[in-house]
Amino acid sequence: MGQTTSQPVASSSAIPSACPMHQSPPPPAQCPVSHQSPSASSSASAACPVAHDNLSPLNQMPVLSQAPSPNQSVALPTDRTLSSIPKADESAKWEYPSPQQFYNALVRKGWETPEEHVETMVHIHNFLNERAWEEVLRWEREHNGDDNVQLERFMGKPGTLSPKARIMQFAGWLLPERFSSEPPFDRHDWLIRRPRTNQSIRYVIDYYSAPPEPDGSPVFSLDVRPALDGWEGIRMRIGDMTEGVWKREREREGRA
C-alpha cells in the first residue's frame, strides 16, 4: 500500500545500499547526524558534541559547513542541488546538501567513507527523496484531488520502527516465504501542508533495500503513506485499500 520500487542507481560494490545520512545501527552503518532530541541523546563526555543552538527547526539537524574536513584529500563540490519539493510559506524549494556537506556529516559521526564515492551517495540520497515526494503527490491527487502541497518540515527517525514496519517484520517471521523480515534501513516523517485549506498532514516513509539487480546494482523500495494519527490519514488509507481491492477485482474480471 503506497509502496514503490526504484530503478537501480549505482553498483553495490561502489557504495552501501542504504541511505548514509539516516542509517540505523549497528556500527559502522549508522547515521552520521544524530536525529535524537537533546533530552534523549547521551554521550560518554560531559559536553554535547552538537551545538543545539545551531540546529535547523525544520529538521532538527545541524547546519553543516561547506569547508573541507581535516585530513580530507579529495576536493568535493559545494554546489547544492535544488529539489522539486516546495517549502511551506515560501516561494522556494528545498535544497539538498552538497557533497562537501554530506561528507562533513559522515565525518562528524565517525563513519569512514571513501571520498570518491560521496557524490554517488548524494545522488542516491536525492533520488530516493524525489521518489518519496512523487508518492506523496500521488496520494494527494488520488485521495485529496489536489497535489498542490508543500513540505513544511521533516524528521529522520532511523532507529524508530513505524507500526506498519513492525507488522511487516512480524509477517516475515511468520510467513517467510511471502514476506521479508528485513527492517527498513531508514524512516522519515514528513509534515505536508495543503495551502488551499491550510491543513497539515503527516506522512511516514519507510526505506527498504530490495534484492539487487543481476549486475549488482542496488534497488530500493519506498513505503510512503499518510500517518494514522487523524481522521484525514485514516480516510486516505481506507480509500487506498478499497481502490486496491476494486482494481484487483476488475483485473480478475478482465481475465475471465
N, C-alpha and C positions, 0 to 999 in steps of 0.2 A: 504494500500500500504506500504509494508515493515513493517507491524505490526505483532508482535508475542505476545503470551501469555505464561507466565512462568508457571511452575508447582508450587503447594503450597510448601512453605518452612518452615513455622512456624505458631504457633497458634496466632490469632489476640488478644487473651486475654493476651498474654505474651509480645507482642511488638506492636508498632504502625505500621499500614500497609502502611508505606511510608518511603522514604529514609531520615534518620535523618541528614545526612551530608549536604544536599542541599534543605531541605524542605522549602516551601514558607510560608508566613504569612497567617492567623493571629496567634499571640502568643497563647499558647506556642509552637505550631507546626511551628517553624521557624528554619532556617538554623543556626547551631552553629558556622559557619565560614562565615564571610562576603565575598561575591563574587564581591562586588562593587569596582570600582576603587577609588583611594583616592579622586579624584575630585568630585565623585558622592556621596560619603558617608557623613553622618552628625552625629553629636553627641551633647549631651547637654553640655559636658565638652569641654574645650579648647584643650585638648590633645587627639590625636587619640589613641584608645585602641590597635591598631595593628601596630607593628613596620614594616613599609613598606620596610625597607632595609633587612628584613628577609623573604620576600615573594619569593616563587619559581616562576621564569619566565615562567615555563611550565604550571602552572595552577592558578597563582595569589592567592595562599593560603599560609598562614604562615607555617613555618616549626614547627611541633608540637613536644613537649617534650615527652620523654618516662618516665619522673619522675612522681610519683603519685601526684594527685592533693591534695590540702589541704582538710582535713576532709574526705578523701577517706577511706572507711572502708574495702573494699574488694580488695585484690591484683589481678590485671589484667595482662594478658600475654603481653609481649613486643615483642613477635615474630611477624614478618611481613610475610604475605603470598605472594608468588610470583605469579603474574598473568600470563596469556597466551599471553599477549599483548606486542609485541616488541616495544622497544624505537627506535626512529629515530636516525640514525648516531651512534648507539651504539650496541655492541653485547650483549645486556642485555634486560631484560623485566621489565615492571613497577611492583612496589611493592605496595600492599595495606597497609593502615595504620594498625598498631597493635591495639588490643582492648584498650590498655592504651592511645595511641594517639587519638583514636576515642573518648574515654571518655573525654580526655582533651579538645577536640574540642567542645564537648557538654557543658562542664563546663565553658569555656571561653565565651560562648554565653549566659549562664544563663539558659540553659534548663535542668530541673531536670529529671534525668533518673535513674531508679534502676540499680545499678552497676552490679547486677547478670544477667541482660538482655543484657549487652553490647556485649558480644561475639556473641550472636544470631543476634544482629543488624548488626554487622560487617559481619557475614556470608551472610545475605541478601544483604547488600550493594555490596559485592564482587560478589555474584551470579548474580545480575542484570547487573553489568558491563561486566561480562563474556558473558551473553546472548546478550548484546548490541554488543560486539565485534564479536560474531558469525554472527549477522545480517550484520555487516559491511563486513565481509568476503564473505557472500552470495552475497551481491550486487556486490562486486568486481569480484567474479568468474563469475557471470551471465552476467555482463554488461561491464567488462573490460578484461575478460579472464585470469585473474591472481589475486590470493589472497595473493601474497607476498607483503604485505603492513605493514606499521608501524604507530604507534600513535605518532605524532610529539608533540602535546600539546593539552590541553583540558581546558574547562572553564565551571563551573556550572553557570546556569542562572535561578535560581528557581523563580524569580519574573518577568521574561520576557516571555510572551506567544509567541510562534512561529506563523507565519501566518497560517499554517495549523491547529494549535490548536485553533486559533480564529475562523476559518471556521467551525471546528468540533463543537465548543461550540455553534456557531450560529445555526448550523444544529440541535443541540439538543434542542434548544429553539423553533425552527420552527417545527421540527418533533420529538417530544419527544418519540413517540412510536418506532422510528427506530434508533435514535442516543442519546447518553448521553451528557448532557451539563456539566458534571463534568470536570473541567480543569485538566491538568496534575499536579501532585504534585512536579514534578521536570523537569528540562530541562538541557541537556548538549550539548555543541558544541565541536566536536572532529575534529581536523585537521589531516587528514590522508596523509601520504607520500608514494608514489609509487617509490621504489628505482630504478626500471628498467628504468623509464623515468624521475625521479627526479621531478615528478609532485605532487602537493599538492591539496587536495580536502576536503572541509568542509562537515561534516555530522552533522545533527541535530537529537537529540534523545529526545523524549518526554516520560516521565514515568507516567503511569496511574495506579491507583488502580482499579482492576476488582472485580466483585462480589465474595465474599469468597466461599470456599468450604463448603459443608454441615456440616463438623466438625468445621467450624470457621477458618480454615487456610486461610491466605490471599493469593490472587492471583494478579499478576501484569501483565500489558500489556505494551510492549515497541513499540513505533513507531519510527523506525530508517530509515533514508533516506538521500540521498545527498542534500545539500542545493542548492537552485535555484539562486546562485549568480555567475554563469558562464555557458558556453556552455556545459561543461562536465556534470555538475549536471543535467541540463535540458535534455541532451541526455539520461542519465541513467533513469531519472524519466519517460520520454516518452516511452522508451523501456520497462520499468516495467509495465506501464499501458497497452501497446499494447500486451505484453505477457499475462497479466491477461485476456484481452478480448478474445484472441485466446484460452486460456486454458478453459475458461468457455464455449466457442463455441464447442470445441472438446468434453467436458464432456456432453453437451447437445445432440450432435450427437450420442455419445455412448449410451445414454439412449433411443434414438429414435428407 
